[in-house]
Amino acid sequence: MEAELLSFINCLKKYKLSEVSPESLEDAWYCVLHSKPAKRTQKRTFQCSFNIHPIGKAFVHLRNASPPHVKSAISAALKYTKQWWSKSTDTYLFPAFAITVFLYGIPDNGFKPIPDTLPEHVMKVYHEVYNWEGPDIFTKYTVCSDQHTGLGASNGVGRKSPYGRPLFALWNSAVRPYVKGHETIFSDYIKFNIPDLPLEYVEKHTKSLVDFGNGDIDEKALWASTTDVLKNGLHLMTPPPCTHWVEKPPRAKYDDSVLHPHPKARYNFRHSALENGWPIDTMVSGIQKMIRRSKLKEALWITCRLLSFALFHVEANGMWSIHSGAQGKVTNLMNRLLIIKAEDCFPDACLFINVSKHIENARKVLLDLKDGQPKELYMERFEIITTYIVALVAVLVSAPKGRLVDTRPRMFDKYYKKAEGSLEIVSKKRKINK
């Protein structure tokens, strides 16, 4: 048995006897998580195959030591860890969620399953929200187009710009409503991401984040606080205002061979269903920001626009089947909702279980759309998917927020850095491992 795994098991036993602190158990967990690095690229470090990595066994021990209401949540986190291992930048998200919900999660609150909703009621909401022109440009550009989007990069606030990391820590990570008693999450997050920011500005902006989380100030006031920190705390110029942003036309052409029941909907891999719609990456970023800030109407608008991709189909002999590229957009939405629950909502085992069940049910119906079928059956299945996802988004919007899961790995990133330092960079032409 690997030394790191054995150390974690012993630490877990001591924790159950109240002989070690939660931080000591976390330290042992992250030591296991980063104990078998396999390769390093310019962007990140990859661990070895999940089948031989000791984190799988650590999950089992953690689950067995958990109270009943947490066991199922850790089992779900284990399943998603297996599925996403080394496939995305969220490789470590669900292991981080598992240890955090075990140590700091909301106690069994008797959370009831997400309520059943009649499809006809949900579809009424779908059509009403879908036909709305959408959020204003401040929301589209300043809130939703963060450093990971093409719009953000083309307008000077991309990941490689001096604004990328500071804006994410000061602005994009704002949550509402936040869980009281955990105010240090805000200040910790700022310190981790902007270590050279003077303490007075950390404290000042932490208060703004808390006030926003309480609903005492609005987004415009929080943005003013953000730009003040950028200008006076980091000596950066104020980012370009949303009224000065430029949006380029879609690169890819619209594919008119892909059909849609909406007369104005046209398929484009990079943009939403309606011509001149939002870029997809801004919408995916936007759904997380709207849920993160409890903006129900805006969250539902983006959700419905993304769900409308499920109606892009090809037709043969009068039978409909979903277009493969469009299916990927809806799958991406479902995966994003899982990330939001783990990353933005305060750890709640019961809610996580119900969210994962809802998404998996919707995913099964989405896969059914791949088979050729009559229009009536196709539309019936689309309504079922929409009912699952819209109800889920409404629950997530109202859930208490707190980026506790996201701050924990940063507290123990010495193990990631150690793993990174043990490897040479793998290039496309030459692969080198120590």
C-alpha distance (Angstrom), angle and dihedral (degrees) to the residues before:
residue distance angle dihedral
M1 . . .
E2 3.80 . .
A3 3.78 114.4 .
E4 3.82 92.3 -126.1
L5 3.80 92.4 53.6
L6 3.80 92.8 46.5
S7 3.80 90.0 49.8
F8 3.81 90.3 51.9
I9 3.81 93.0 49.4
N10 3.80 91.2 51.3
C11 3.78 91.3 46.2
L12 3.81 90.6 50.1
K13 3.81 90.7 53.3
K14 3.81 90.3 50.3
Y15 3.79 91.4 47.5
K16 3.80 90.7 54.9
L17 3.81 87.0 53.7
S18 3.85 90.4 48.3
E19 3.80 90.7 -116.4
V20 3.82 96.9 124.0
S21 3.82 134.0 37.3
P22 3.82 126.8 -107.7
E23 3.81 88.4 -111.5
S24 3.83 90.3 57.5
L25 3.79 90.9 52.7
E26 3.80 91.0 48.3
D27 3.78 90.1 49.5
A28 3.80 90.4 54.5
W29 3.83 91.2 46.4
Y30 3.81 94.7 52.9
C31 3.79 89.7 44.8
V32 3.82 87.7 60.1
L33 3.80 92.7 42.2
H34 3.81 93.4 59.3
S35 3.79 98.0 31.8
K36 3.82 99.5 106.9
P37 3.80 112.1 43.0
A38 3.80 113.9 -179.7
K39 3.79 106.9 -179.0
R40 3.77 142.4 -6.0
T41 3.80 128.3 -144.8
Q42 3.79 131.3 -178.0
K43 3.81 89.5 -89.5
R44 3.80 107.0 38.2
T45 3.79 151.0 -16.1
F46 3.81 120.3 -101.6
Q47 3.77 124.6 -150.7
C48 3.79 123.5 -139.1
S49 3.81 122.3 -88.2
F50 3.78 114.1 -53.5
N51 3.81 90.5 -127.1
I52 3.80 91.4 67.0
H53 3.80 99.6 28.7
P54 3.84 114.3 107.0
I55 3.82 92.7 -134.8
G56 3.81 89.1 83.2
K57 3.81 91.2 61.2
A58 3.80 90.6 42.3
F59 3.81 88.3 56.7
V60 3.80 90.7 54.9
H61 3.80 92.8 51.2
L62 3.81 91.3 46.8
R63 3.80 91.6 49.8
N64 3.79 92.9 48.7
A65 3.81 90.4 52.2
S66 3.82 93.1 49.5
P67 3.80 128.6 101.7
P68 3.83 114.0 -104.6
H69 3.82 97.3 -97.5
V70 3.83 91.4 52.3
K71 3.81 98.1 47.7
S72 3.81 95.1 76.3
A73 3.80 92.1 46.3
I74 3.80 91.6 53.3
S75 3.82 89.8 47.0
A76 3.82 89.0 54.0
A77 3.81 90.7 47.0
L78 3.82 88.9 51.3
K79 3.81 90.9 52.1
Y80 3.81 92.7 51.5
T81 3.79 91.4 44.6
K82 3.80 89.5 56.9
Q83 3.80 91.9 47.8
W84 3.80 96.1 47.0
W85 3.79 99.8 35.1
S86 3.82 108.6 135.3
K87 3.82 91.0 -14.5
S88 3.80 100.1 96.8
T89 3.77 144.1 12.7
D90 3.82 86.7 -98.0
T91 3.82 92.8 69.5
Y92 3.80 91.6 121.0
L93 3.81 98.1 38.2
F94 3.79 99.3 91.8
P95 3.82 95.7 42.2
A96 3.82 86.2 52.2
F97 3.80 90.2 49.1
A98 3.82 91.6 49.6
I99 3.81 96.3 55.6
T100 3.82 92.1 39.4
V101 3.80 95.7 51.6
F102 3.81 88.9 46.1
L103 3.82 92.7 53.9
Y104 3.80 106.9 26.8
G105 3.79 108.2 13.2
I106 3.77 125.7 128.3
P107 3.84 108.7 -85.9
D108 3.77 119.0 -111.6
N109 3.78 100.3 -60.7
G110 3.76 96.8 176.8
F111 3.79 90.9 -112.8
K112 3.76 108.6 -168.2
P113 3.81 121.7 -136.4
I114 3.78 115.7 -85.7
P115 3.81 101.7 -82.6
D116 3.77 119.9 -103.0
T117 3.78 112.5 -110.1
L118 3.78 127.7 -162.5
P119 3.83 111.5 -110.9
E120 3.80 91.9 -133.3
H121 3.81 90.6 58.2
V122 3.79 92.5 48.0
M123 3.81 92.8 46.7
K124 3.79 89.5 53.3
V125 3.79 88.2 56.1
Y126 3.81 89.8 44.4
H127 3.80 93.8 55.9
E128 3.80 94.7 42.1
V129 3.79 93.9 49.8
Y130 3.81 94.5 37.5
N131 3.80 91.2 56.4
W132 3.82 92.2 51.1
E133 3.80 111.7 102.4
G134 3.78 89.9 -126.4
P135 3.81 140.3 -124.3
D136 3.82 122.3 -24.6
I137 3.81 123.9 -94.3
F138 3.81 92.9 -97.6
T139 3.80 88.9 61.1
K140 3.80 94.0 41.8
Y141 3.79 96.7 48.3
T142 3.79 110.4 20.6
V143 3.82 98.3 34.7
C144 3.81 106.5 28.9
S145 3.82 104.0 29.4
D146 3.79 100.1 72.9
Q147 3.80 129.4 164.1
H148 3.82 92.5 -73.0
T149 3.82 95.3 60.4
G150 3.78 130.9 85.3
L151 3.80 91.2 -127.2
G152 3.78 90.8 54.3
A153 3.79 93.1 48.2
S154 3.81 94.2 47.2
N155 3.80 91.3 50.7
G156 3.78 98.5 50.8
V157 3.81 103.7 -95.6
G158 3.81 99.6 91.0
R159 3.77 127.7 133.8
K160 3.82 92.8 -91.4
S161 3.81 93.4 49.3
P162 3.83 122.3 92.9
Y163 3.82 87.6 -109.6
G164 3.82 98.5 57.0
R165 3.79 103.5 88.8
P166 3.85 97.6 27.4
L167 3.81 92.9 51.6
F168 3.77 91.8 49.6
A169 3.80 92.7 51.6
L170 3.80 96.5 41.7
W171 3.77 102.9 33.9
N172 3.79 119.4 6.4
S173 3.82 93.7 51.7
A174 3.82 94.6 57.7
V175 3.82 113.3 127.6
R176 3.80 136.2 -165.9
P177 2.98 129.9 -134.3
Y178 3.79 96.5 21.0
V179 3.79 124.3 -165.8
K180 3.80 108.2 -103.8
G181 3.75 117.2 -127.1
H182 3.79 92.9 42.2
E183 3.79 100.3 81.1
T184 3.80 91.7 132.0
I185 3.81 88.7 71.3
F186 3.80 88.3 74.5
S187 3.78 96.0 49.1
D188 3.81 92.7 42.0
Y189 3.78 90.8 52.0
I190 3.80 91.9 51.6
K191 3.82 92.6 46.9
F192 3.80 92.9 49.0
N193 3.80 93.2 50.4
I194 3.83 100.5 34.8
P195 3.81 105.4 28.8
D196 3.81 93.0 166.5
L197 3.82 95.1 56.1
P198 3.85 110.8 115.9
L199 3.80 112.9 -108.0
E200 3.81 93.5 -119.9
Y201 3.81 90.2 62.3
V202 3.80 91.7 44.8
E203 3.80 89.9 55.1
K204 3.79 93.8 42.5
H205 3.78 95.1 51.4
T206 3.80 92.6 41.1
K207 3.80 86.8 61.5
S208 3.82 89.6 51.2
L209 3.81 90.8 51.6
V210 3.80 90.9 49.3
D211 3.82 91.0 47.8
F212 3.79 90.2 50.0
G213 3.80 90.9 47.8
N214 3.80 89.0 52.7
G215 3.80 92.3 48.2
D216 3.82 92.8 -115.4
I217 3.83 93.4 123.4
D218 3.80 132.3 28.5
E219 3.80 131.6 -128.6
K220 3.80 93.7 -91.6
A221 3.82 90.7 56.9
L222 3.80 91.1 46.5
W223 3.81 89.7 50.3
A224 3.82 89.6 51.6
S225 3.81 89.3 53.3
T226 3.81 89.7 48.1
T227 3.80 94.5 52.1
D228 3.81 89.9 46.7
V229 3.81 90.5 56.7
L230 3.81 91.5 45.9
K231 3.79 92.1 50.2
N232 3.80 103.4 37.8
G233 3.80 102.6 21.7
L234 3.81 99.7 40.6
H235 3.81 99.2 19.4
L236 3.79 93.6 -126.9
M237 3.77 126.9 143.4
T238 3.79 116.1 -104.2
P239 3.83 110.1 -91.6
P240 3.82 114.9 -107.2
P241 3.82 110.7 -81.9
C242 3.80 117.1 -111.9
T243 3.82 90.4 -109.9
H244 3.82 88.6 65.8
W245 3.79 97.4 48.5
V246 3.80 119.4 117.0
E247 3.79 121.6 -145.4
K248 3.78 116.8 -158.1
P249 3.82 121.3 -145.7
P250 3.82 117.2 -101.8
R251 3.79 114.9 -76.7
A252 3.78 95.8 -145.8
K253 3.78 119.2 65.5
Y254 3.76 121.6 -117.7
D255 3.79 112.3 -97.3
D256 3.79 107.2 -137.4
S257 3.81 92.3 -177.1
V258 3.81 88.3 75.5
L259 3.80 109.5 81.8
H260 3.80 131.7 -142.0
P261 3.83 131.6 177.5
H262 3.81 91.8 -129.7
P263 3.84 106.3 88.6
K264 3.83 93.5 -140.7
A265 3.79 98.6 41.3
R266 3.80 116.7 111.1
Y267 3.78 127.2 178.0
N268 3.78 118.9 -112.7
F269 3.79 122.3 161.3
R270 3.82 93.3 -141.9
H271 3.82 103.0 37.1
S272 3.79 138.0 53.3
A273 3.78 122.5 -91.6
L274 3.78 98.3 -89.9
E275 3.80 118.6 68.8
N276 3.82 113.0 -99.5
G277 3.79 88.8 19.9
W278 3.78 128.0 144.3
P279 3.81 120.4 -67.1
I280 3.79 110.9 -101.3
D281 3.80 95.4 -120.7
T282 3.81 90.3 53.5
M283 3.81 90.1 50.5
V284 3.81 93.1 49.1
S285 3.80 89.8 48.0
G286 3.80 89.2 44.2
I287 3.79 96.5 55.3
Q288 3.79 89.0 56.9
K289 3.81 93.1 47.7
M290 3.81 93.1 47.6
I291 3.81 93.3 49.7
R292 3.81 90.1 41.8
R293 3.83 89.2 55.9
S294 3.83 97.2 37.3
K295 3.82 95.4 -117.3
L296 3.79 100.1 155.6
K297 3.81 102.6 -178.0
E298 3.79 93.5 46.5
A299 3.82 91.7 45.1
L300 3.80 91.2 51.7
W301 3.81 92.2 46.5
I302 3.81 92.6 55.1
T303 3.81 91.2 42.0
C304 3.80 92.8 53.0
R305 3.80 92.4 46.3
L306 3.80 90.3 52.6
L307 3.80 92.7 43.7
S308 3.81 89.1 53.7
F309 3.81 87.1 72.3
A310 3.79 86.9 73.8
L311 3.82 87.1 69.9
F312 3.80 93.4 61.0
H313 3.77 103.5 104.0
V314 3.77 146.1 157.1
E315 3.78 119.9 -126.1
A316 3.80 129.1 -144.5
N317 3.80 123.6 172.1
G318 3.80 89.8 -13.5
M319 3.83 92.7 -55.1
W320 3.81 122.0 121.9
S321 3.81 126.9 -142.4
I322 3.79 126.2 173.3
H323 3.80 119.1 -100.5
S324 3.82 108.6 -111.2
G325 3.81 95.2 -131.0
A326 3.79 91.6 49.5
Q327 3.80 90.7 49.1
G328 3.79 88.2 56.8
K329 3.81 91.1 57.1
V330 3.81 92.2 55.7
T331 3.80 91.3 44.8
N332 3.80 88.1 52.3
L333 3.81 89.5 53.4
M334 3.80 91.4 52.4
N335 3.79 91.9 48.7
R336 3.79 90.4 48.3
L337 3.82 91.0 54.3
L338 3.81 89.3 54.6
I339 3.79 89.4 51.4
I340 3.80 91.4 48.4
K341 3.80 92.2 52.1
A342 3.80 92.2 50.1
E343 3.79 98.3 38.0
D344 3.82 107.7 33.9
C345 3.79 108.0 24.7
F346 3.78 118.0 75.3
P347 3.83 108.4 -99.7
D348 3.78 107.9 -83.5
A349 3.80 115.8 165.1
C350 3.80 95.8 -162.8
L351 3.80 93.8 49.4
F352 3.80 91.6 46.7
I353 3.81 91.0 53.5
N354 3.80 92.1 50.6
V355 3.80 93.7 45.1
S356 3.81 92.1 51.0
K357 3.82 91.5 48.6
H358 3.80 91.7 50.0
I359 3.79 92.6 49.5
E360 3.78 94.2 46.8
N361 3.81 90.4 50.5
A362 3.81 90.2 51.3
R363 3.81 90.7 45.8
K364 3.82 91.6 56.0
V365 3.80 92.0 52.7
L366 3.81 90.6 47.0
L367 3.81 89.6 55.8
D368 3.82 88.9 52.7
L369 3.81 88.5 63.2
K370 3.82 89.8 67.9
D371 3.82 90.9 75.0
G372 3.79 119.8 79.9
Q373 3.81 109.4 -101.9
P374 3.79 142.0 156.7
K375 3.80 116.9 -77.8
E376 3.81 91.7 -114.0
L377 3.81 93.4 56.4
Y378 3.80 91.2 44.0
M379 3.81 91.9 53.5
E380 3.80 91.4 45.5
R381 3.79 90.4 54.7
F382 3.79 91.3 46.1
E383 3.81 89.1 55.5
I384 3.81 90.3 51.5
I385 3.82 91.4 52.3
T386 3.80 91.2 47.0
T387 3.80 91.6 49.0
Y388 3.81 92.1 53.2
I389 3.80 95.2 46.5
V390 3.81 100.0 40.6
A391 3.81 91.7 50.5
L392 3.79 89.5 47.7
V393 3.81 93.8 50.7
A394 3.82 91.1 50.0
V395 3.82 89.9 54.1
L396 3.81 93.1 47.3
V397 3.81 91.8 49.8
S398 3.80 90.6 57.3
A399 3.82 96.1 42.2
P400 3.83 118.8 107.8
K401 3.79 111.4 -98.3
G402 3.78 133.8 -142.9
R403 3.79 129.0 145.9
L404 3.78 91.9 -137.6
V405 3.81 93.6 130.6
D406 3.80 91.1 53.2
T407 3.81 94.5 51.5
R408 3.80 97.5 48.7
P409 3.84 99.3 70.9
R410 3.81 89.2 49.8
M411 3.79 89.6 58.6
F412 3.80 90.0 57.6
D413 3.81 100.5 32.7
K414 3.81 90.6 123.8
Y415 3.80 86.2 91.1
Y416 3.79 92.8 52.5
K417 3.81 90.0 49.4
K418 3.80 90.5 48.0
A419 3.80 90.3 51.9
E420 3.79 90.5 46.4
G421 3.78 92.0 50.0
S422 3.80 92.9 52.1
L423 3.81 92.9 63.6
E424 3.76 137.5 62.1
I425 3.78 119.1 -132.6
V426 3.80 115.2 -87.9
S427 3.80 112.1 -136.8
K428 3.79 128.5 -166.7
K429 3.79 92.1 -110.0
R430 3.77 100.2 40.4
K431 3.77 130.3 26.9
I432 3.79 116.3 -155.0
N433 3.80 126.4 177.5
K434 3.74 126.5 173.8
